[in-house]
């Protein structure tokens, strides 16, 4: 399972998400020259990977906690289906 520890070279989740949102806004609201668009796209991919790693790690931790609850509580099955944004 990937780790989501913050290092000096890896921004925290909230910072990465904010920067990704700023990149998307720039693409939506402005005409961006090709060279800048490529630079922004590459940065956006890095931020997506950072956020995905954090979310994957967090999901794994939650599943472990719920399994621990099941072992001590003797009952509830963890729900591990993908999150549906439409709900």
C-alpha positions in Angstrom: 0.0 0.0 0.0 1.4 3.4 -0.9 2.3 5.8 1.9 1.0 9.3 2.2 3.6 10.8 4.4 4.4 14.4 3.7 8.0 15.2 2.8 9.6 18.4 1.7 9.3 17.3 -1.9 5.6 16.2 -1.6 3.0 18.8 -0.8 0.3 17.9 1.7 -3.1 16.7 0.3 -4.9 20.0 0.8 -2.1 22.0 -0.9 -1.9 19.6 -3.8 -5.7 19.7 -4.3 -5.8 23.5 -4.1 -3.1 23.8 -6.8 -4.9 21.2 -9.0 -8.1 23.3 -8.7 -6.1 26.4 -9.6 -4.8 24.7 -12.7 -8.2 23.5 -13.8 -9.6 27.1 -13.3 -6.8 28.5 -15.4 -7.6 26.1 -18.2 -11.3 26.9 -18.0 -11.0 30.7 -17.7 -8.0 31.6 -19.9 -6.5 31.0 -23.2 -3.2 29.3 -22.3 -0.3 29.1 -24.7 0.7 25.5 -25.6 4.1 25.6 -23.7 2.4 26.9 -20.5 -0.5 24.4 -21.0 2.0 21.5 -21.1 3.8 22.7 -18.0 0.5 23.1 -16.2 -0.7 19.7 -17.4 2.5 18.0 -16.1 2.1 19.8 -12.7 -1.6 18.7 -12.6 -0.6 15.1 -13.2 1.8 15.3 -10.3 -0.9 16.7 -8.0 -3.4 14.1 -9.1 -0.9 11.4 -8.2 -0.2 13.0 -4.8 -3.9 13.2 -4.0 -4.6 9.6 -5.3 -1.7 8.2 -3.2 -3.1 10.0 -0.1 -6.6 8.8 -0.7 -5.5 5.2 -1.4 -3.5 5.2 1.9 -6.4 6.7 3.8 -8.9 4.2 2.4 -6.6 1.4 3.5 -6.3 2.8 7.0 -10.1 3.1 7.2 -10.6 -0.5 6.1 -8.1 -1.7 8.7 -9.9 0.2 11.4 -13.3 -1.1 10.3 -11.9 -4.7 10.3 -10.6 -4.1 13.8 -14.0 -2.9 14.8 -15.5 -6.1 13.3 -13.1 -8.3 15.2 -14.0 -6.6 18.5 -17.6 -5.9 17.9 -18.4 -9.2 16.1 -20.7 -7.8 13.4 -20.5 -5.0 10.9 -19.0 -5.8 7.4 -16.9 -3.0 6.0 -18.2 -1.3 2.9 -15.3 -1.1 0.4 -17.2 -0.1 -2.8 -15.9 3.0 -4.7 -17.3 6.3 -3.7 -19.9 7.6 -6.1 -19.7 11.4 -6.4 -23.2 11.6 -7.8 -24.8 10.7 -4.5 
